[in-house]
Amino acid sequence: MELKIMKRLEEEEEEITQPVSPIGQYFSIPPSVCIVAVFELENPIDDSEYAVVLKETMSRVNPRFSSIMVENENGEKHWKRVELKVEDHIKVPQFPDGLSLEDYDDYFAEYISSVGMDPFISSRPLWEVHVFKYPTSNAQGTIIFKVHHALGDGYSLMGVVLSCIQRAEDPSIPLTFPKLRLPPKSNNGLIKSIVNRVSHVFSCMLNTVFDLPVSIMKSSFLEDSENPIRSGEEGVEFRPIDVTTITFSLDEIKKIKSSLQVTLNDVISGVVFLGTRLYMESTISQSGNARSTSLDEMIYQQKSESYVADITYLKIKVTNIDDTIGVVYKDLEKKSAEMKEVESDVIN
């Protein structure tokens, strides 16, 4: 009996002593950072299904979805397991019935803006699911996942979302994805391979020599220019947000990926950067050439530690429009020359 009590006390202590990662603590500093993901459904939402799926999924895929963030006497934040009540995390807004799709589009835009601004309740696990059951121009029903960024990064959160999905033809079969197709190995010869590696090393060295002082200046005194995406005013994070959507063809993205021989992430990042510059230029003339920076986070985790040990910030320049077009044109010329060289080798 005594052993059982001691074991139970140790388990309760272990639940409290799981530390929040440094990046999680950073994201929890007001204003907190959250992820809002929107899923548009082709069929109307069935009320009897999503609550059961969420209850079965959220409690087992990731313990942080059934934990709250607490502080100890030293001000250090930890995860504490609590009883998960899924009904407290499901929000179903009510609007008038029988309206047009345009009216529901307006209601949805206002609602998702409020979802992004509302803070989490600290006494509950830091996630919410909003079920918009009304038809819009894009879907018969919409589900909004709002998750605090301290719960995980994009990869872990995508795993949680995919755990809620089942196969349409047979839910008992696990969800699978196509295998990764690796590009065929090139037969350009040893000399060309060595030349490419040497040029890559020198390119990295030159970029490091240039980026290091720029990063130091950016971190110390050199600020980005004031532009449509950076007003320089305080408190902008508390203002209402407006959500604008745009649809891209996956076939077109794959075509660009194949033409430039890059990844899907490269294509999407290029679209985001170019779209940002075009928005800046259309809002204020010449602002597309303003000095702007994107901040990426690189996290290194030691195997012996249960938390993230080091966090590195990498500043990436948001490329000017003219520079972007020039780089793409040069890449296209390079790929075209390589294709002609391959065709010539095949003919010979």
N, C-alpha and C positions, 0 to 999 in steps of 0.2 A: 504493500500500500504506500509505503514511504517512497519507494522507487518511482512509482507512478506519479506521485505528487511532484517529486523533484524533476522528473522528465517533463511534466506539463509546464512547470515554472520555467525550465530551460527553453521550451518551445515558445512560450509567450515572450520571453526576453529576446529570443532570436528574431521574432517577428518585429520587435521594436527597433532592434539594433541594425537592421539592414540599412546602410547609409544611402542617401540620395547622391547621385553622381554630381560632380562639380558643375557640369553643364545643366543638369536638372535644377540645381540650386540657383544657377544664374537665370534660367528661364522662369523661376518662381518669384523673382524679384519684381515688384510692381513697376510698370504694367506687365502682367504675365503674358506669356506667348502661348498661343493655342493654334491648333490646326483645324481648319474647317473643310471637310470633304463632302462633296455633293454627289449623290448617286441618283440618276434619273432612270425610272423604270418604265418599261413598255406597257405593263399591265397594272391595273389598280391594286393598291396595297391591301392585303388581308390582315385585319387586326388580330386574328387568332394565331398568327404564325410568328411575327417578328419578336414578340415578347418572349416566347419560349426559346427561340433560337439565341437571343441575346443572353438570356439567363444561363443557358447551357454553355455558351461560348466564352463570355467574359470572365467567368469564374475559374476557367481552367487554362486558357491560353497564356495569360500573363497575370501573375499575382498583383501587379501594380494596379490593375483594373478593379481590384477589391481591397485597395489600401488607401490610406490617407497620409498626408505629409504632416509630421509633427516635429517639434523642436525639443531638444534636451536642455539641460541647465546651462550648457556651454553655447547655446545658440545654433548647434549643428542640427541639420534636418535629416530625418529618417522616415522610412516607410513603415506604417503600422497597419497590419491586417485588421479589417473590420467585416462585419456581416454585410454582404452585398444585397441590397434591395433594388432590383432592376427597375421596378415601377417608379422609383424616385428619379431615375435617369432618363426616362422616356417622356418626351414632351410632344403633345399632339395639339397644335393650334386649331382654333375654331374660327371659321369664316362663313359668311352667308353662302347658301347653296344656290345653284342655278345661274351663276354669273358667267360672263364670257371668258375665254382664254386670256384675253388681254387684261381683264380685271384681275384674274388670278396671277398673272405675271407680275403685276404691280404689287399685289399682296405678298407674293413670294420675295420680291426684291426688298421690300420693307422688312419682312420677317428675318431674312438671312442677315440683313444689316444689324438688326437688334441682337441676333444670335452671336455675331462676332463681337459685340460691345459688352454684353452681359458678363459679369465675372462669375467664376465658379464658387460654389459653396464649399468652404474649407472642411466642413465636417463630413463631407461625402467624397468618395473617389472622384477623381478629376476627369470625368468624361460625361457626355450627354449624347442622346440620339433624338433628333427632332423629326417627326413623321408628318410631312405635308401631304395630305391625302387628296388634295384637289388637283385636277388636271391643269397643266400649263401648255404653252406652245411647244415645249420640248419633251414632255413626258406625261404619262397618266398619273404618276405619283412620284414623290421625291423624298428621299431620306437624307438627312444631314447629320454627319458625324462631327461632333465637336470634341476634341481631345487636347488636353494640356500637353505641351511639348515636353514637359518633364517626364512623362510616361514612357517616352522612347523616341527614336528617330524614325525616319520615313520607312526604312526597311522593316523594323519590328512592328510598326503600326499597320503596314500593308499585310503582314502576316496575320494580324488580328482580323482585319477586314476579310481576307480570303478564307479565314476559318468560319466565317458566317455564311459562306456561299456553298451551295451544293449543286451537283450535276443535275441538269434538267431531266435527262433520260433515265437516270437511276441514282437517287440520292445516297444509296448505300456504297457506291463506288467513290473512292477518294478523288479529290480534284487533282487533275494533272495538267501539265503544260508541255508544249513541244520542246524537244531537246535543242540545246544551243548548237547552232551550226557554225563551226569554226571556219574561217576563210582558208582556202587551199594554200599550202606552202608555196612560196615563190622559188623559182629556179634561176634566179638572176646571177648566181655565182657567189663565190666566197669574197671576191674583191669588192663587189658592189655592196655586200652586206657589211663589210668592215668600214667602207666609206660612209655608209648611212649611220652606223653606230658612232663613228668619230664625229661626224657633223652634228649628231644629236647631243653628244657630250659637250661640244663647244657651244652649241645653242643654249644648253642648260646653264653653262658657266656664264655666258654673256647675259642671259636673263636674270641670273642671280645677282651679278654685279650691278645691274640696273635696278632691279626690284628692291634690293636691300635698303639703299638710302631712301628710295621713294616710300617704302613701308615705314621707315623710321620717321620721316617727315610727316606722313599721314597720321601716324600715331601721336605725334607731338604737337605740331602747330599748323600744318597744311590741311585746310578743310576743303571739302567738295564745294563746288559753286552752288549758289542758290538757284534752283530751277524748278520746273513743275513737279518733280518727284522729291524735292527736298526744299521746303520753304525756309528752314532755319528757325522756325518759331517753336516755342515750347508748348507742350500739351496737345500736339497734333494727334497723338495716339488715342486721345479720348474723344475725338470728333467722330461723328457718324461716318460709316463707310458705304460705298456704292460698289456693287458687284456687276461687272460686265463680262459677258461670255462670248467666246468665238469658237467656231468649230473648224477643225482641220481634218482633212482626209488622211487616214492612216496609210493608204496606198501612196499618196503623194509624199508623206514623210519617209516611207520606205524607199521611194524612188530617189529622194535626195540623199538618204543614207547610203544607198548603193553607188550613186554617182560620185560622192565625195569619199566613200570608203571610211565612214565614221560610224559612231554609235547613235542609237536613237536619242540618248541623253544629249549628245553633241548637237543634234538637229534641234531638239526642243529648247536647249539653252540658247542656241543662236536665234531662234524665233523670239524668245522672251527678250533677249538683249536688243535685237533689232526693233521689235515692237515698242520697247521702252523708249528707244531713241526717236522713233517715228512719232510717238505720242508727245515727247518733249518738243520736237520740231514743229508739230502741228499746233501746239498750245502757245508757245512763244517762239518767234522766229530766232534762229541762230542758237537756241538752247540745246539743240542736238549736238553741238560741239562743246557743251559745258563739261567741266571736270566732274566725273561721277565714278563711284566705286561700289563694287559688290563685295560683300564679306562672306567668305566660306569658312566653315569650321572643320578642322581635321582632328579626330579624337583617337588617341593611342591608348589601348588598354593592356595593362600587364596581366599575364596569365595568373599570377599569384595573387592578384587583387580582385576584390569583388566590386570595385568601383573604377571609374575612369581616372587614370593617373595624370595624364597630360592633355591639355587642350591647346591647339595651335590655330591661330587665325591667319587666313591667307586673303590678302586684299587683291581683288581682280578688277582691273580697269574695265568700265563699260565702254566698249569701243565706239568711236565716232562712226557715223553712217558712211562717210567717204572711205574711211579706213576699212570698214567691213566689206564694202563692195570690192575694194582693191584686193583684199586678202582672198575673197571667194573667187575672184577672177583669176588670180595667180594659181590657186589650187586647181581650178578647172583646167587651166592650161597645162599644169603639171600632170594631172590625171590623163588628159588627152594625149600628151606626149608619151606617157607610159603605155597607154593602150595601143598606140601606133607602133611602139617598139615591140610589144608582145605579138601584134598581128604580123609584123615583119619577120619575127623569128619563126612564127608558125608557117608562113609562106615559104621561107627558105628551108 
